[in-house]
Amino acid sequence: MKIGIFYGGSPKGSTFQAAQNLVKHFGKDKAAMHNVGDATREDLEKYEYLILGTSAWGIGEMHQDWERFIDVLVEASIDDKKIALFGLGDQVEYPESFVDGMGTVFCRLPNKENVVGFWPTKGYSFYFSTAEKDGKFVGLALDEDSQPELTGERISKWVEQLRLEFQLN
């Protein structure tokens, strides 16, 4: 396996479902998923590519499992790995903090130059997001509350983008 998909969120929730969808698109022979509530540093270090996903809790905070796991991520030996991010949020209910959990994970990464998978902000309606850098999201933004009908297509397009950026065949 080359790709480790690490998610934090409610068991069987939207972030879990997005992670499952990513595994399906990449293939079970190439990708495996881990809940950050149970993951270890060794789990992170064994993959060539990492995909990190979080939901936004409250007003844009990372899921509580990420709060506990973020230090493990920062201390892991991941300097040589390409990393992609995805985040879930609600742009209608929380337009001032849309997918801020993803922005927080990005901010804590020691080597931001390893991050791939930036995603356009076009098609979203929000006021502010810590996950927006230079007019793009730092990863795939999903809104299962206001735009669930777009999730499947967004994931498909993002996976194709990541296949190129990860240089997978």
C-alpha positions, 0 to 999 in steps of 0.5 A: 500500500502506498497511500495512508488516509487518516481521518478524524471525525464521528465513526460512520460520519461524513468524514469517515464516508469521504475517506471510504470513498477515497479508498474506493477511488484509489483502490484497496490495493493502493490505499488504506484508511485509519481513524486518527483516534487509533492511529500511531506514528508508525502508521503514518510513517509506513506510507509513501503518500498521506491524505489527512481529513478532518471535519470541522467541529463547533466554529471551525475547530478540528475534530477532538481526535485530531486535537490529540493526534496533531502532535503525533503528526508533527513529530512523525518522520514525514518530511519526504512524503507528499501530503494531501488534505480534505476537510468537511464543513458547512458553508451556510451555517458557518460561513466565517469558518468554513473547513477551518479544521483543514486549515489548522491541520495545514498550519501544523504541518512542518513542511508545507511544501510537501502539500499537494491537492490544492482545490479551487474555491469557485463553487463555494459561498463562504466569508472566511476560511483558514484553509484558503491560501492564495485563492485556493483551499489547501485541500479538498473542501466538502460540504455534506450539509449544503452541497451533498450532491457535489461530493461524489464529483468533487472526490472523483476529480480530486482523486484524478488530480492526486494521481498526477500529483502523487505520480501514480500510474 
